[in-house]
Amino acid sequence: MRLPKASAAAMCGTSSPTPRSRSAGGRLPRSANPCRPDAISASVQRRARVVAAAMVGTVATILAATIVNVAFPALLLEFNIGHDSLQWIATGFLAATTTTMLATTWLVETFGQRRTFLATMAVFFVGSILGAASWSAESMIAARVLQGAAAGVMQPLSMIALFEVFPPEERGRAMGLFGFGVVLAPAIGPAIGGLLMQAFGWRAIFLLSVPFCVAAWPLGARSLSSGRGAGPRRPFDWPGAVLLAGGLIALLNLPVVGHRAGWLSPATLVAMVATLALGL
């Protein structure tokens, strides 16, 4: 059934069927036709920006997880350390990621998605610059912990942002686009890291994430919501976070102590007891 002309005009935002002015060629200007089929709604544009912000932020953090592996031989020579100390450059990142990942919900409810995203990218930016400027193994480990802490927040935060703007029937497509970048980044990270090391040295691999951080800031500021959780704010579980971080550090330090002092030495037994106590 066809609608009357007056009703159709009303649906298009006009109050009467009065003819609109035409251009010299006799065609209606594109801006004068609000019902044109190629008009893109603001919600669709926002969804695209949210996907872009989530992908750029997550790719930056995931690249840092694997790209540093190719620099381990150079770091051994640069800082004159052993493998037992070098492993903290990798495991410190993972331990920080695990610890902060569980705090993402509290951060979003307390500060909102936008503030959490911008702060996370700022922390990751500082960690990347510190990693490129590292002067000792300790400063390198600190940089990796900062990067890991940001990565732990970014991954679940991206999922929260996508689920907010996409209805259930479209989330599969959104996750497919988002997952493509997430899966591709760790696969190409070591290859890119090797090329950067050959051309510029090991410090350059930490600067690769800087352009992603700079690009993610305006995307997140424009697209992510600033609303906070309804109701009273819940206090952060500091005892739980400290116990989790302590348990992870003790668990990761156990192989180091066992390698240095022997697996049946008193120091190793104390480390085992401490790990079990913090874990339970």
PALOLUM-110687 format. One record per residue (C-alpha): residue in one letter; z, x, y. Coordinates in steps of 0.001 Angstrom, whole numbers, padded with zeros to 6 digits, always signed. Example, Ala and Ser with C-alpha at 12.3 -4.5 7.8 and 13.67 -1.06 7.14 Angstrom:
A+007800+012300-004500
S+007140+013670-001060
END
This chain:
M+000000+000000+000000
R-000977+001425+003411
L+001496+001417+006262
P+000619-000251+009568
K-000486+002140+012250
A+002512+001410+014411
S+004939+002174+011551
A+003169+005380+010683
A+003301+006462+014295
A+007003+005695+014431
M+007610+007798+011336
C+005829+010716+013007
G+008192+010581+015957
T+006119+008476+018436
S+007211+005169+019887
S+003757+003603+020287
P+000250+004063+018931
T-000952+005299+022313
P-003677+007933+021746
R-002604+011497+022438
S-004670+013863+024571
R-007310+015786+022722
S-008581+019277+023206
A-012052+020123+024436
G-013397+020053+020906
G-012080+016569+020311
R-009347+017673+017878
L-005629+017189+018210
P-003706+020409+018989
R-001652+021657+016045
S+001540+021563+018118
A+000909+017906+018957
N+000944+016753+015346
P+004528+016838+014049
C+003513+015344+010684
R+000966+017997+009729
P+001292+018944+006034
D+001585+022678+006741
A+004729+022302+008858
I+007592+024324+007380
S+011045+022839+007688
A+013908+024874+009073
S+015783+024636+005784
V+012940+026297+003891
Q+012760+029059+006490
R+016488+029611+006182
R+016242+029787+002399
A+013622+032507+002697
R+015842+034484+005061
V+018851+034098+002760
V+016825+035371-000215
A+015592+038309+001868
A+019087+039195+003099
A+020576+038946-000385
M+017804+041013-001942
V+017828+043760+000697
G+021611+044079+000626
T+021849+044071-003140
V+018954+046504-003636
A+020625+048958-001251
T+023900+048883-003179
I+022322+048981-006633
L+020085+051911-005713
A+023201+053915-004902
A+024607+053283-008371
T+021857+055175-010210
I+020043+057356-007695
V+022846+059921-007464
N+022643+060803-011162
V+019690+063124-010637
A+021721+065164-008146
F+024517+066111-010569
P+023166+069623-011368
A+022818+070364-007653
L+026309+069020-006922
L+027815+071250-009617
L+026418+074285-007825
E+027086+073018-004306
F+030788+072266-004779
N+031506+074679-007650
I+033202+072042-009810
G+033243+071191-013511
H+031937+068154-015297
D+035397+066639-015541
S+035602+066482-011746
L+031955+065561-011345
Q+032399+062408-013420
W+034535+060909-010639
I+031442+060773-008422
A+029968+058263-010855
T+033064+056522-012183
G+034692+056271-008750
F+031783+054092-007683
L+032128+051847-010736
A+035905+051573-010456
A+035677+050521-006815
T+032941+048020-007677
T+035087+046391-010342
T+038116+046186-008052
T+036460+044638-005011
M+034225+042258-006958
L+037219+040069-007741
A+038127+039872-004049
T+034811+038369-002930
T+035920+034744-003153
W+038990+035410-001015
L+036902+037283+001555
V+034352+034461+001856
E+037023+031780+002122
T+038943+033775+004724
F+036185+035272+006886
G+033001+033403+005932
Q+029780+034638+004392
R+028316+036147+007553
R+031315+038261+008526
T+031830+039384+004935
F+028177+040364+004592
L+028057+042291+007872
A+031331+044093+007161
T+030169+044949+003632
M+026925+046469+004875
A+028841+048400+007553
V+031170+049889+004915
F+028194+050798+002747
F+026442+052381+005734
V+029504+054546+006475
G+029734+055532+002801
S+026072+056557+002753
I+026393+058698+005885
L+029584+060290+004544
G+027849+061034+001246
A+024959+062760+003015
A+027387+064814+005111
S+029829+065643+002285
W+031433+069071+002566
S+033538+068979-000629
A+033857+067153-003919
E+036733+065110-002517
S+034664+063858+000433
M+031828+063018-001944
I+034165+061004-004172
A+035515+059170-001105
A+031959+058324-000062
R+031162+057001-003515
V+034313+054867-003527
L+033273+053311-000203
Q+029795+052623-001552
G+031208+051129-004737
A+033629+048908-002830
A+030742+047495-000799
A+028581+047052-003887
G+031325+045094-005643
V+031454+042548-002819
M+027699+042354-002255
Q+026656+041267-005739
P+028744+038069-006035
L+028322+037383-002298
S+024564+037214-002760
M+024984+034667-005544
I+027303+032550-003377
A+024793+032572-000505
L+021865+031600-002733
F+023746+028789-004442
E+024737+027341-001076
V+021200+026895+000279
F+019307+026052-002931
P+019784+022753-004802
P+020418+022983-008556
E+016790+022229-009480
E+015493+025161-007378
R+018111+027778-008173
G+016144+029121-011126
R+013213+030075-008905
A+015533+031607-006317
M+017356+033643-008943
G+014007+034799-010326
L+012948+036187-006942
F+016362+037703-006373
G+016621+039121-009890
F+013261+040880-009592
G+014604+043193-006908
V+017960+043596-008639
V+016358+044681-011916
L+013709+046861-010284
A+016117+048902-008117
P+018084+050694-010887
A+014874+051322-012811
I+013106+053164-009987
G+016252+054683-008445
P+016313+057932-010471
A+012578+058476-009938
I+012905+058056-006173
G+015988+060269-006189
G+014104+063031-007990
L+011273+062942-005459
L+013713+063044-002527
M+015623+065952-004078
Q+012467+067968-004555
A+011300+067377-001008
F+014508+067355+001071
G+017499+068262-001098
W+020339+066223-002583
R+021684+064953+000746
A+018536+062898+001299
I+019277+060588-001627
F+022260+059138+000244
L+020141+058426+003308
L+017703+056267+001338
S+020055+053282+001619
V+020432+053563+005401
P+017166+051705+006277
F+018167+048899+003904
C+021527+048571+005667
V+019835+048443+009071
A+017369+045795+007868
A+020053+043705+006183
W+022197+043334+009324
P+019846+041086+011362
L+018829+039149+008260
G+022426+038376+007380
A+023400+037597+010980
R+020586+035040+011313
S+020657+033356+007930
L+024144+033346+006402
S+026680+030683+007283
S+029795+031519+009267
G+031950+028674+007913
R+035219+029466+006202
G+036970+027737+003337
A+038675+024445+004062
G+042440+024165+003907
P+045132+026764+004507
R+044308+030379+003898
R+045579+031840+000673
P+047298+035232+000782
F+045509+038108-000875
D+046896+039219-004248
W+047761+042778-003285
P+049943+043469-006358
G+047147+042387-008672
A+044557+044493-006832
V+046809+047559-006902
L+047527+047130-010617
L+043834+046688-011370
A+042846+049769-009375
G+045676+051806-010888
G+044763+050747-014407
L+041115+051674-013899
I+042000+055060-012424
A+044390+055795-015281
L+041818+054748-017871
L+039065+056845-016309
N+041384+059833-015909
L+042465+059760-019542
P+039350+061576-020897
V+039704+064195-018149
V+043317+064932-019085
G+042486+064932-022778
H+039618+067358-022255
R+041702+069766-020180
A+045062+069675-021962
G+044116+068569-025476
W+044295+065084-026959
L+047705+065631-028557
S+049320+067307-025555
P+052288+065703-023735
A+050158+065206-020591
T+047597+063198-022531
L+050277+061077-024194
V+051819+060329-020792
A+048375+059348-019472
M+047899+057006-022454
V+051264+055347-021875
A+050526+054924-018159
T+047146+053374-018929
L+048659+050887-021363
A+051494+050023-018981
L+049149+049315-016072
G+046696+047458-018280
L+049295+045156-019781
END
